[in-house]
């Protein structure tokens, strides 16, 4: 399996590069760090007291930093000297910060309970950074050219030059899987925590893994069997959506299949899959870690580097743009982002105000709580979706939690005819109805609808099991995490979309 091969690949922690200072194009945003040690000996280091009245914001932040063992990270020029007031005693640091910054243009995010990053604006995501590194051969120490280096499941990535160097720009705050792949080498992967400007050089030494075809004569019968298995894999991997018809695996020969007991179908790939999605205009380099399919459950996990293809005409560019919007709307990511929007407005609104804040209904989502969708269709309408999300320490994240199942009906479009047989299993062949359940008590989601695992990594499908329409849409309709869906759609446009589908 690729996982076991990858475990042998060595990764050195970031070290200061002697050549970084000589590269002006590597200059990054200068941040200020305040590290306090006064409270490090106390058992409740996350609880602070702040009693200030009309003092400069910079002074209040410094007072907080002196009481706890967090590292406060911010751009000094973005911290204004406006006067603030806050009186709280023995409260968790995130509660005090939320109160202190409530009437300021600043927001914050806490990383690993050790660093607090401040940003000016609605979100710390306005910070963007650069990641620089060098890739070498583990056996010879020679630089490796044309290696793929990317942040998993985003469009952010780069290829190494003849000196083995790579540079990824526009990296937001967050925690990512940084993946390195190259034909003839084992895939390398590490957790990348981005909380401030990265002035160090990341170094990877890839382990050679030559691919040698077995010296046997492949019979026509064996090739026929492989073709049949590939056809099955393609259907399970891409599904049967409209976009699946235009998806192509350009190096299908790297795939191998095995049919095990009890109908378990397993696929493996000795190299990353190169995929073109000609409906969405993306070319993907997909590192497949796990793919199994039983008669009742499909499990797949991998890391994709998305690259926008170059349209041949303006009409094709417009087609891709519209198809991307269509793939996003009604998706699980769209639902989670809309749910987060509803939660944030509710929590920030004055309790004495009457606010129509159910963005789920406005976006076309009807949500119900269901105890058992297989035995009983008794459902309770979720009138106030706020209780589904609980606050976390970070302003840009919330914890999704609910018992049993959620039934989500997207009403703005109807599924294509190809969905009828699949949807009939769930009783809704002509509606985009999905069921989700959590495989743990709660999961963390951000305002963009991304899901995070226990290590803070963005992970597709982590902690969530889907049934119905969302389980029918698979790799052919998947969008990169950094896709920005910002176009406001009128009801007329949505109605037109429903008719055309």
C-alpha positions in Angstrom: 0.0 0.0 0.0 1.1 3.6 -0.6 0.7 4.4 3.0 3.4 1.9 4.2 5.8 3.1 1.5 5.3 6.7 2.4 6.1 6.0 6.0 9.7 5.4 5.1 10.1 8.8 3.4 12.1 11.2 5.5 11.2 14.7 6.3 13.5 17.2 8.1 11.8 19.9 10.2 12.2 23.5 8.9 15.7 24.8 9.1 17.0 28.3 8.5 18.1 28.7 4.9 21.4 30.5 4.3 20.1 31.7 0.9 16.7 33.0 2.0 17.9 36.4 2.9 19.4 36.9 -0.6 16.1 36.3 -2.2 14.0 39.5 -2.2 11.0 37.6 -3.7 10.8 35.5 -0.5 10.2 38.5 1.7 7.0 38.0 3.8 4.7 40.0 5.9 6.6 41.2 9.0 4.7 40.2 12.1 5.1 41.1 15.8 5.2 38.3 18.4 4.6 38.8 22.1 5.5 35.8 24.2 4.6 35.8 27.9 6.0 33.6 30.6 4.6 35.0 33.8 1.7 32.6 33.9 3.5 29.5 32.7 3.7 28.1 36.2 0.0 28.3 37.0 -2.4 25.4 36.3 -5.0 27.7 34.7 -2.9 29.4 32.1 -5.8 30.0 29.7 -7.7 32.1 32.2 -7.0 35.8 32.4 -8.3 39.0 34.0 -8.6 42.2 32.1 -9.8 45.4 33.7 -9.2 48.3 31.4 -11.2 51.5 30.6 -10.5 53.5 27.4 -6.9 52.4 27.0 -5.2 51.9 23.6 -5.9 48.5 22.1 -2.2 47.8 21.9 -1.8 48.3 25.7 -4.8 45.9 26.4 -3.3 43.2 24.2 0.1 43.6 26.0 -1.6 43.2 29.3 -3.2 39.9 28.2 0.1 38.6 26.8 1.7 39.2 30.2 -0.7 36.9 31.9 -0.6 33.8 29.8 1.8 31.5 28.0 0.3 32.1 24.5 2.3 33.6 21.7 0.4 36.7 20.3 1.2 37.1 16.6 0.1 40.2 14.6 1.2 42.8 12.1 2.2 45.8 14.3 0.9 48.3 11.7 -2.5 46.7 11.8 -3.0 47.2 15.6 -4.6 50.6 16.0 -4.4 52.8 19.0 -8.2 53.1 19.4 -9.5 53.1 23.0 -11.1 50.0 24.3 -12.9 49.0 27.5 -13.1 45.4 28.9 -13.8 44.2 32.5 -13.6 40.4 32.9 -12.1 38.3 35.7 -10.8 34.8 35.5 -12.3 34.0 32.1 -10.8 31.9 29.3 -8.6 33.8 26.9 -10.8 33.4 23.9 -13.8 34.8 25.8 -11.8 37.9 26.9 -10.5 38.4 23.4 -14.0 38.2 21.8 -15.2 40.8 24.3 -12.2 43.0 23.8 -12.3 43.0 20.0 -16.1 43.1 19.7 -16.2 46.8 18.6 -12.9 46.8 16.7 -12.1 45.7 13.1 -9.8 42.9 14.5 -10.5 39.2 14.7 -8.3 36.4 16.0 -7.6 32.7 15.7 -6.0 30.3 18.1 -3.6 27.6 16.9 -2.8 24.5 19.0 -3.5 26.4 22.2 -0.1 28.1 21.9 -0.4 30.9 19.4 -3.1 33.6 18.9 -3.0 35.3 15.5 -4.7 38.6 14.9 -5.9 40.0 11.6 -7.7 43.2 10.6 -11.0 42.6 8.9 -13.7 39.9 9.2 -11.2 37.1 9.3 -7.5 36.3 9.8 -7.7 34.7 6.4 -6.6 38.0 4.9 -3.1 37.0 5.8 -1.3 35.3 2.9 2.2 33.8 3.1 4.9 32.1 1.0 6.3 28.6 1.5 9.8 27.8 0.2 11.6 24.5 0.1 14.1 22.2 -1.5 13.5 18.6 -2.7 16.4 16.2 -3.0 17.0 12.5 -3.7 17.5 10.6 -0.5 20.1 8.2 -2.0 22.2 10.8 -3.9 21.3 14.1 -2.2 20.9 15.5 -5.7 18.1 18.0 -6.3 14.9 16.7 -7.9 13.4 18.7 -10.8 9.7 18.7 -11.7 8.5 17.3 -8.4 4.9 18.3 -7.6 4.6 20.1 -4.2 1.1 21.2 -3.1 -1.3 21.8 -0.3 -3.7 18.9 -0.4 -7.1 19.5 -2.1 -6.4 23.1 -3.1 -5.1 24.9 -6.2 -2.0 26.0 -4.2 1.1 24.3 -5.4 4.3 24.5 -7.4 6.8 22.4 -9.3 10.5 22.3 -8.4 13.1 23.8 -10.7 16.4 22.3 -11.7 17.9 23.1 -8.3 15.0 21.3 -6.6 13.5 24.5 -5.3 9.8 25.2 -5.0 7.8 28.3 -4.0 4.1 28.3 -3.1 2.5 31.8 -2.7 -0.8 32.9 -1.4 -1.0 30.4 1.5 -3.7 31.4 4.1 -3.6 30.9 7.8 -4.4 27.3 8.7 -3.2 23.7 8.9 -2.6 21.8 5.7 -1.3 18.5 4.4 1.8 19.4 2.3 2.3 16.7 -0.3 5.3 16.0 -2.5 5.1 13.6 -5.4 7.4 12.6 -8.3 7.4 9.7 -10.7 9.9 7.2 -9.5 9.8 8.3 -5.8 7.6 7.5 -2.8 5.1 10.2 -1.9 6.1 12.4 1.0 3.5 14.2 3.2 3.7 16.3 6.4 1.5 18.6 8.4 2.1 22.3 7.7 1.0 24.8 10.3 0.8 28.3 8.9 0.3 30.9 11.6 2.8 33.6 10.6 5.4 34.4 7.9 7.6 31.3 7.2 11.2 32.4 6.7 12.6 28.9 7.0 13.3 26.4 4.3 11.4 23.1 4.1 13.5 20.2 3.1 12.3 16.9 1.7 14.5 13.9 0.8 12.4 11.6 -1.4 13.0 7.8 -1.3 13.5 6.3 -4.8 10.8 3.9 -5.7 11.3 2.7 -9.3 8.3 1.2 -10.9 9.1 -2.0 -12.7 6.6 -3.9 -14.8 6.5 -7.6 -14.0 8.2 -9.7 -16.6 5.2 -11.8 -17.5 3.1 -12.0 -20.6 -0.3 -10.5 -20.0 -3.0 -12.7 -21.5 -5.9 -11.3 -23.3 -8.2 -12.8 -20.6 -6.3 -10.9 -17.9 -6.5 -7.7 -19.8 -10.2 -8.2 -20.3 -10.6 -8.7 -16.6 -8.6 -5.6 -15.8 -10.7 -3.6 -18.2 -13.8 -4.8 -16.5 -12.5 -3.8 -13.1 -11.3 -0.4 -14.3 -14.8 0.3 -15.7 -16.2 -0.6 -12.3 -13.7 1.6 -10.5 -14.4 4.5 -12.8 -18.1 4.3 -12.1 -17.5 4.1 -8.3 -14.8 6.8 -8.2 -16.5 9.4 -10.4 -20.1 8.3 -10.0 -22.6 8.7 -12.9 -23.2 12.4 -12.8 -23.1 14.6 -15.9 -19.6 15.8 -15.0 -18.4 12.2 -14.7 -18.9 11.7 -18.4 -16.1 14.1 -19.2 -13.6 12.9 -16.5 -10.6 11.0 -17.8 -7.7 9.3 -16.0 -4.7 9.9 -18.3 -2.4 7.3 -16.7 -4.9 4.5 -15.9 -2.2 1.9 -16.2 -0.9 2.7 -12.7 -4.1 1.2 -11.2 -4.4 -2.3 -9.8 -7.6 -4.0 -8.4 -8.5 -6.8 -6.1 -11.9 -8.4 -5.5 -12.0 -9.7 -1.9 -14.5 -11.7 0.1 -18.0 -10.4 0.8 -18.0 -8.2 -2.3 -15.2 -5.9 -1.1 -13.6 -4.2 -4.1 -10.1 -2.6 -3.5 -8.2 -0.3 -5.8 -4.5 0.8 -5.4 -2.3 3.1 -7.5 1.5 2.8 -7.7 1.7 6.5 -8.8 -0.5 9.6 -8.4 -3.5 9.6 -10.8 -3.5 12.3 -13.5 -7.2 13.3 -14.0 -8.8 15.8 -16.3 -12.2 17.1 -15.5 -13.4 18.8 -18.8 -16.7 19.8 -17.3 -15.2 21.9 -14.4 -11.9 22.8 -16.2 -9.6 21.2 -13.6 -6.6 19.0 -14.0 -5.8 17.0 -10.9 -2.8 15.2 -9.6 -4.4 12.8 -7.2 -2.5 10.8 -4.6 -4.9 7.9 -3.7 -4.4 6.5 -0.2 -7.5 4.4 0.3 -10.2 3.1 -2.0 -12.6 0.4 -1.0 -16.1 -0.4 -2.0 -18.5 -2.8 -0.5 -22.2 -3.4 -1.6 -23.2 -0.8 1.1 -20.3 1.6 1.6 -17.6 3.4 -0.4 -14.5 4.6 1.4 -12.0 6.8 -0.4 -9.2 9.1 0.8 -6.6 10.9 -1.1 -4.8 14.2 -1.7 -5.5 16.3 -4.9 -3.6 19.1 -6.4 -6.1 21.1 -8.5 -4.8 23.1 -11.5 -7.1 25.3 -13.6 -7.0 24.3 -17.2 -6.6 26.9 -19.9 -9.9 27.4 -21.9 -9.6 27.4 -25.6 -12.4 29.9 -26.1 -14.3 32.5 -24.0 -17.4 30.3 -24.3 -15.5 27.4 -22.7 -14.3 29.7 -19.9 -17.9 30.7 -19.2 -19.1 27.1 -19.3 -16.5 26.1 -16.7 -17.4 29.0 -14.5 -21.1 28.1 -14.6 -20.4 24.4 -14.1 -18.2 25.2 -11.0 -21.0 27.3 -9.5 -23.5 24.5 -10.2 -21.2 21.9 -8.6 -20.8 24.1 -5.5 -24.5 24.9 -5.0 -26.3 22.4 -3.0 -23.1 20.5 -2.1 -22.1 19.5 1.5 -19.6 22.3 1.5 -22.2 24.8 0.5 -24.5 23.6 3.2 -21.9 23.8 6.0 -20.8 27.3 4.9 -24.4 28.5 4.9 -25.0 26.9 8.3 -22.0 28.6 9.7 -23.2 32.0 8.3 -26.5 31.5 10.1 -24.8 30.7 13.3 -22.4 33.6 13.2 -25.1 36.2 12.6 -27.3 34.8 15.3 -24.5 34.9 17.9 -23.5 38.4 17.0 -27.0 39.9 16.8 -28.7 41.9 19.6 -31.1 39.5 21.4 -33.8 42.2 21.4 -33.7 42.5 17.6 -35.9 40.4 15.3 -33.6 39.2 12.5 -34.5 37.0 9.6 -31.2 35.1 9.7 -32.2 31.6 8.3 -29.7 31.7 5.4 -30.4 28.0 4.9 -33.9 28.6 3.7 -32.7 31.5 1.6 -30.0 29.3 0.0 -32.6 26.6 -0.8 -31.8 24.1 2.1 -34.6 22.5 4.1 -33.2 20.7 7.2 -34.8 18.1 9.4 -33.7 16.0 12.3 -34.3 12.3 11.8 -33.7 9.4 14.3 -33.6 6.5 11.8 -34.0 7.2 8.1 -34.1 3.5 7.3 -36.9 2.4 9.6 -38.9 5.6 10.3 -39.2 8.8 8.3 -40.5 10.7 11.3 -38.7 14.0 11.0 -38.6 17.3 12.9 -38.1 20.5 11.0 -35.0 22.5 12.1 -36.5 26.0 12.5 -33.5 27.4 14.4 -30.3 25.8 13.0 -28.2 27.7 15.5 -28.2 24.8 18.0 -26.4 22.6 15.5 -23.1 24.6 15.8 -21.3 25.3 19.1 -18.7 28.0 19.6 -15.0 27.1 19.7 -12.0 29.1 20.7 -11.4 30.5 17.2 -13.6 33.1 15.6 -13.5 31.4 12.2 -14.6 27.9 13.4 -17.5 26.2 15.0 -18.2 22.6 16.2 -21.0 20.8 14.4 -22.9 18.4 16.7 -26.3 16.7 16.5 -27.8 13.3 17.5 -28.8 10.7 15.0 -29.2 12.1 11.4 -29.8 15.3 9.6 -32.0 15.2 6.5 -31.1 18.0 4.0 -33.2 18.8 1.0 -31.8 21.2 -1.5 -34.8 22.7 -3.3 -33.3 24.9 -5.9 -32.7 22.1 -8.5 -33.8 18.6 -9.4 -31.4 15.7 -9.8 -30.7 14.4 -13.3 -32.5 11.4 -14.6 -29.4 9.2 -14.1 -29.9 9.6 -10.3 -33.4 8.0 -10.3 -32.3 4.4 -9.6 -29.8 5.4 -6.9 -32.2 7.8 -5.3 -34.9 5.2 -5.2 -33.0 3.3 -2.6 -33.5 6.2 -0.2 -37.1 7.0 -1.2 -36.4 10.3 -3.0 -35.6 9.5 -6.7 -36.7 13.0 -7.9 -35.3 15.2 -5.2 -31.8 16.2 -4.0 -32.2 14.7 -0.5 -29.2 13.7 1.5 -28.7 12.3 5.0 -25.7 12.9 7.1 -24.6 11.4 10.5 -21.5 12.0 12.5 -19.0 9.3 13.3 -17.9 11.1 16.5 -19.4 13.5 19.0 -18.6 16.6 16.9 -16.5 17.9 14.1 -15.0 21.4 13.5 -16.0 23.4 10.4 -15.0 26.8 9.2 -16.9 29.6 7.5 -16.0 28.2 4.1 -17.6 24.9 4.9 -14.3 23.0 5.3 -14.1 20.2 7.8 -11.1 19.7 10.1 -9.7 16.6 11.8 -8.3 16.3 15.3 -5.0 17.6 14.1 -6.5 20.7 12.6 -6.1 19.4 9.0 -8.7 20.0 6.3 -10.0 16.6 5.4 -12.7 15.6 3.0 -15.5 13.6 4.6 -13.8 13.5 8.0 -16.3 12.6 10.8 -19.3 12.7 8.4 -21.0 9.9 6.7 -23.3 10.8 3.8 -26.2 9.0 2.2 -28.5 9.9 -0.6 -27.6 12.6 -3.1 -24.3 13.7 -1.5 -23.1 10.1 -1.5 -23.9 9.9 -5.3 -21.8 13.0 -6.1 -18.2 12.0 -5.9 -14.8 12.9 -7.4 -16.3 14.3 -10.7 -18.2 17.0 -8.8 -15.6 17.8 -6.1 -14.3 21.3 -5.8 -11.0 22.6 -4.4 -11.1 23.9 -0.8 -10.0 27.4 -1.9 -12.8 27.8 -4.5 -14.4 31.1 -3.8 -18.2 31.1 -4.4 -19.0 34.8 -4.1 -21.6 35.4 -6.9 -25.1 36.3 -5.6 -27.7 34.4 -7.6 -31.1 35.7 -8.2 -34.3 33.7 -7.8 -34.8 34.0 -11.6 -31.4 32.5 -12.3 -32.0 29.7 -9.9 -35.4 29.0 -11.4 -33.8 28.9 -14.9 -31.2 26.5 -13.5 -33.9 24.1 -12.2 -35.7 24.1 -15.5 -32.5 23.3 -17.5 -31.7 20.4 -15.2 
